Amino acid sequence: MNFSSIWRRAPTTGALFVLLATLWGGSFVAIEAGVKEWPPLLFAAIRYDLAGVLVLAVAVVGGGRSLPRTRGDLGAVASVAVFVIFAHHALLYVGQETVPGPVASAVIALSPVVTALLAPYVLGAGELEPVQYLGVAVGFLGVIAVTDPGGSGGIPVTGTLLVFGATVAFALGTILLRRVQTTVSAAGLQGWGMVAGAGLLHLGSRALGEQQALVVSPAGLATLAFLVVGPGVIAFVLYFRLLDSVGATRTMLVGYLEPIAAAGLSFAVFGYVPTEGAVLGFLLVLGGFTLVEGHTLRAAAGDVLGRLRTALP
């Protein structure tokens, strides 16, 4: 029995859904801790050096085509490497030198909103509906509330803009992936994208003059190990396991839980307590997400109700 069949037969439960949100939400807390120990771009590069190799191993064990061969495969790998790994993480890691993990997770949670806003221009898709434009506005108001620029306890504007830039980079990478046809497996695509993106992060680290000789510390190693194994590999496998079992519409709801998980873990690690403005901002971001993705959420709710009706006598 190969790796893929083992995961297909494993039971899918709400616990896996919560675990995925916890791993992804926890990544923001780990990044916040890690950039205090190591230079941000070098830290990100080493993370994806290791995670890329492990995900490629998953691709080989899981079967399917793991080597990119077509122009579409190479284009997809380039999109992942340049936008999803390099640009997204370079901006996020530098931004998180001044932006707490829970706040960063709330800004990144705007990715579906930004994707919906940019897709018509990049893909030539239809324009957003009025309620979706309202969702975009509500989401951006949430970012302003959660960061409180200019306030006594506000987040530095530069850091906020960097994290928002990371959100835009991720959205662009996601959109560009829709434009290409690929033959490589999902694990192969992500693995090669991680390895190539890590190379770009190493180049960026040197270009910024970051110190290349790392001072090894228990905290730095712990955060690196968590990011590589947890969000980097385990969450990757869980995500595709949930896609197979419950579909994309329900799996994407994990975005609702990530800021909550990040806030809870940040409280446990750093004693972070969100202000009333931050809580309002979290709610506004999720509200904007709901308005933009309303059709997807309705489909997910209908699917859940259908399963309940089938299960109940």
C-alpha positions, 0 to 999 in steps of 0.5 A: 500500500503506497503513501497516497492510499494510506491517507485516502483510507484514513478517517477525515474528522473535524480534528484534522481540520482544526489541526490544519488551521493550527499548523498554518496559524502557528506558522505566523507565531513561529516566524515571529519568534524565528526572525528574532533569532536569525536574518529573515530571508536566510531563515525563510530560505533554509526553511524551504531548502528543507521543506522542499526536499521533504515534499519532493520525497512525498511526491516520489513516494506518493506516485504520479509524475514528480518531474516537470516536463512541459512548458506548463509545468515549468510555468507553474513551478516558476509561479510558485517559486517567484510569487508563492515562495520567494516574494510572499515569504520575503515580504512576510518574514521582513514584515514580521520583524515588527508585526505580531503573528496574529496581526500578520495572519489576519492580513494574510487572511485577506488573500481570497479577497485580494485574489477575487479583486485581481482575478478579473484584471489578470485572467480577464474574468467577469467583474465582481458583484456589488456585494463582493466589492463591499466585501473587499472594502470591509476586509480592508477596513479590517486591516486598518482596525487590526493594525491601528496605524498611528495609534498608541499601540498601533503596528508600524505602517512599514511592517503592515505594508510589507505583510500586505505585499506578501498577501498580494504576492500570494494572490498573484501566484495563485491566479497565475497558476490558473493560467497554466495546464500542468502534468506534474503532481501537486506535491511535485509542483510544490516541492520544486517550487519550494526548492527554486524559491529557496534559491531566490531567497538565498540570493535575496538574503545575500543582496540585502547583506544579511549575515550568512553565518548563523548563530545556532540557538535552541529557539531558532532550531525549534521554530525552524523544525516546526515550520519545516515539519508542521506547516511545511510537510504535515499541513501540506499532506493534510490539505490535500487529504481534506481536498480529496475527502471534503472538497475545495469549498469546505477545505477553504474554510480553514482560513476562518480558523487561522487567525484564531489559532495564531492568536491563541498560540501567540497568547500561550507563547508571548502573552499576546492579548489582542486589543478591542480594535484588533478583535474588531479588525479580525471580525471585519476581515472575516466578514469581508471574506464571507461577502466575497466568497459567499457563493462558496460558503453557501455551497459548503453549508449546503454540502454539510446540511446534505450530509447531515440529512443523509446521516440522520434517520 
